[in-house]
Structures are given as C-alpha cells and as structure tokens.
Amino acid sequence: MTETPDFPEPGILFRDLSGLFADPEGLPVVGEALLTVHDGFGPFDAVAGVEARGFVLGTAAALAGGAGMLAVRKAGKLPGAVLTERYALEYGTAALEVHPDTLPAGSRVLVVDDVLATGGTLAATLRLIERAGWEVAGVAVVIELDGLDGRAALPDGVPVGALLTL
C-alpha cells in the first residue's frame, strides 16, 4: 500500500492498493480473506464491488467464493433503467447506480470495497441494494480508517469486517 497526501483534495491521505491489484499471488489471497474477515456474513449469491477499486477486489472475492459480481457504478455509467442513490463523502458529493434487474429479488449480496472511511459510500451502497430488493449479507473491506468512525454510518446489525484497521 502506498500513501499519497492531499489527493484527491487537500487534507485527504489516499491509500492506494494498486500494487496489490498487480500481484498475481496476493490478489487471490486477499479476495479469499475478504470472504472470511467476519464470521457473520453467511451464504451469499453475489459480491458487489463499489466503483472503482471495489471492482477489482469484488471480482477476486466473487471468484474465491464461486459467486457472481455486481458492479455498483458511479452515476451516468450504466445505460437503461437504473436505481440511483446520492450521498455525501468527505470531499464532496456523489451518486451510485445499479441495474435493478441484475439479480433476482431476495438475492444475498456481500459488499466489498477497498476502504471504509466515513462510511458514506458504503452506506449508499447498502441503501441501493435494499432498494433493488436484495439482502445485504455484510460488508468486507481491506482497510478501515478507525478514526473516521465509518461503521457508525452503516445500519445496525450489518456484519462488517476489515482486513486492516489504521
């Protein structure tokens, strides 16, 4: 992991996992570890990767778990009918989208991303999954930034696991 200060905005310390993504031995290990970082996930039908780094990690986890991968996209990236969820993040605002017919109603979805910071992106993802008629199995991240209390932004009772807490 490399750290870049003042990116993408002044005062933000960006933690980059690009080296992990390029490691043909490390990436599958992390993908598998994300599935077991919390014992409360239970069975799931798909892994949701949050754009963009969550796509890489979500795919690695989905392959390790024998599941499909649901891409949670930034607004404007998907054609056709979409569900949109707007949210605030530590340096601005954004929106996420999914195609509501990607998975059958009632599908259990494990959400995977690189970092849990303030929790805004992941909270929006969980709302989006529930609005689509799917069930959240849990949230798995590589890094949790403990000082930002991102878990408090997530609904009570959602299992959350992090491989590394900083």
C-alpha positions as CSV (number, residue, x, y, z in Angstrom):
1,M,0.0,0.0,0.0
2,T,1.2,3.5,-0.8
3,E,0.0,6.7,0.7
4,T,-0.4,9.9,-1.2
5,P,-1.1,13.1,0.8
6,D,-3.5,15.7,-0.4
7,F,-5.2,13.5,-3.0
8,P,-7.8,13.9,-4.4
9,E,-8.3,17.0,-2.3
10,P,-6.1,18.9,0.3
11,G,-6.2,17.2,3.6
12,I,-7.0,13.7,2.3
13,L,-4.5,10.9,2.6
14,F,-5.1,8.5,-0.3
15,R,-4.3,4.8,0.3
16,D,-3.5,3.1,-2.9
17,L,-3.7,-0.7,-3.3
18,S,-2.5,-0.8,-7.0
19,G,0.5,-2.9,-6.0
20,L,-1.8,-5.5,-4.5
21,F,-4.0,-5.5,-7.7
22,A,-0.9,-6.2,-9.8
23,D,0.3,-9.1,-7.5
24,P,-0.9,-12.4,-9.1
25,E,-0.4,-14.3,-5.8
26,G,-1.5,-11.6,-3.4
27,L,-4.8,-10.6,-5.0
28,P,-6.4,-14.0,-4.9
29,V,-5.3,-14.4,-1.2
30,V,-7.0,-11.0,-0.3
31,G,-10.1,-12.0,-2.3
32,E,-10.5,-15.1,-0.3
33,A,-9.7,-13.3,3.0
34,L,-12.4,-10.8,2.4
35,L,-15.0,-13.6,2.4
36,T,-13.9,-14.8,5.9
37,V,-13.0,-11.5,7.6
38,H,-16.2,-11.7,9.6
39,D,-18.0,-14.9,10.6
40,G,-21.5,-13.4,10.3
41,F,-21.7,-13.0,6.5
42,G,-23.4,-16.3,6.0
43,P,-24.2,-17.5,2.5
44,F,-24.4,-15.0,-0.4
45,D,-25.4,-15.1,-4.0
46,A,-23.2,-12.3,-5.4
47,V,-20.4,-9.9,-4.4
48,A,-21.0,-6.2,-5.0
49,G,-17.9,-4.3,-5.9
50,V,-18.1,-0.5,-5.5
51,E,-16.6,1.6,-8.3
52,A,-13.7,1.6,-8.9
53,R,-11.3,-0.3,-6.7
54,G,-14.1,-2.4,-5.3
55,F,-14.5,-3.9,-8.8
56,V,-11.0,-5.5,-8.6
57,L,-11.5,-6.7,-5.0
58,G,-15.1,-7.7,-5.6
59,T,-14.1,-9.8,-8.6
60,A,-11.3,-11.5,-6.6
61,A,-13.7,-12.2,-3.8
62,A,-16.5,-13.4,-6.1
63,L,-14.1,-15.8,-7.9
64,A,-12.9,-17.1,-4.5
65,G,-16.5,-17.7,-3.3
66,G,-17.9,-19.1,-6.6
67,A,-20.3,-16.2,-6.9
68,G,-21.2,-13.6,-9.5
69,M,-20.0,-9.9,-9.2
70,L,-22.4,-7.0,-9.2
71,A,-20.9,-3.7,-10.3
72,V,-22.1,-0.7,-8.2
73,R,-21.3,2.1,-10.6
74,K,-20.9,5.9,-10.4
75,A,-23.8,7.8,-11.8
76,G,-24.1,8.1,-15.6
77,K,-22.1,4.9,-16.3
78,L,-25.0,2.5,-16.9
79,P,-27.4,2.6,-19.8
80,G,-31.1,2.0,-19.4
81,A,-33.2,1.8,-16.2
82,V,-31.2,2.3,-13.1
83,L,-31.6,2.9,-9.4
84,T,-29.7,5.9,-8.1
85,E,-28.5,6.7,-4.6
86,R,-27.0,10.1,-3.8
87,Y,-24.6,10.6,-0.8
88,A,-22.0,12.9,0.7
89,L,-18.4,11.9,1.0
90,E,-15.5,13.5,2.9
91,Y,-14.6,15.8,-0.1
92,G,-17.8,16.3,-2.0
93,T,-21.0,14.6,-3.1
94,A,-21.6,11.7,-5.5
95,A,-24.2,9.1,-6.6
96,L,-24.1,5.4,-7.2
97,E,-26.3,3.3,-9.5
98,V,-27.2,-0.3,-10.3
99,H,-29.5,-2.1,-12.7
100,P,-32.3,-3.3,-10.5
101,D,-32.8,-6.5,-12.6
102,T,-29.2,-7.7,-12.4
103,L,-30.1,-10.1,-9.6
104,P,-33.3,-11.9,-8.6
105,A,-35.3,-10.3,-5.7
106,G,-34.1,-11.6,-2.4
107,S,-30.5,-12.3,-3.5
108,R,-28.0,-12.0,-0.7
109,V,-25.1,-9.7,-1.6
110,L,-21.8,-9.3,0.1
111,V,-20.5,-5.7,-0.4
112,V,-16.7,-5.3,-1.0
113,D,-14.6,-2.2,-1.2
114,D,-11.0,-1.1,-0.6
115,V,-11.5,1.4,2.3
116,L,-14.1,2.1,4.9
117,A,-13.6,5.8,5.8
118,T,-16.5,8.0,6.8
119,G,-19.0,5.3,5.6
120,G,-20.9,7.4,3.1
121,T,-20.1,5.4,0.0
122,L,-20.8,2.1,1.7
123,A,-24.0,3.3,3.4
124,A,-25.3,4.5,0.0
125,T,-24.4,1.1,-1.5
126,L,-26.3,-0.7,1.2
127,R,-29.4,1.5,0.6
128,L,-29.1,0.9,-3.1
129,I,-29.0,-2.9,-2.6
130,E,-32.0,-2.9,-0.3
131,R,-34.0,-0.6,-2.8
132,A,-33.3,-3.1,-5.5
133,G,-34.9,-5.9,-3.4
134,W,-31.7,-7.6,-2.5
135,E,-30.5,-8.5,1.0
136,V,-27.1,-7.3,2.4
137,A,-25.0,-10.2,3.7
138,G,-22.4,-7.9,5.0
139,V,-19.5,-5.5,4.2
140,A,-15.9,-6.5,3.7
141,V,-13.1,-4.0,3.2
142,V,-9.3,-4.2,3.0
143,I,-8.7,-1.1,5.2
144,E,-10.8,0.5,7.8
145,L,-9.8,4.0,9.0
146,D,-10.7,3.8,12.6
147,G,-10.5,7.5,13.5
148,L,-13.3,8.3,11.0
149,D,-15.9,6.1,12.6
150,G,-17.3,4.9,9.3
151,R,-19.1,1.9,10.9
152,A,-21.5,4.4,12.6
153,A,-22.8,5.4,9.2
154,L,-23.8,1.8,8.4
155,P,-27.1,0.3,9.6
156,D,-27.0,-1.6,12.9
157,G,-26.7,-5.3,12.6
158,V,-24.9,-5.3,9.3
159,P,-21.8,-7.5,9.7
160,V,-18.6,-5.5,8.8
161,G,-15.1,-6.9,8.5
162,A,-11.8,-5.2,7.7
163,L,-8.5,-7.0,7.0
164,L,-6.5,-4.0,8.4
165,T,-7.5,-1.2,10.7
166,L,-5.5,2.0,10.7
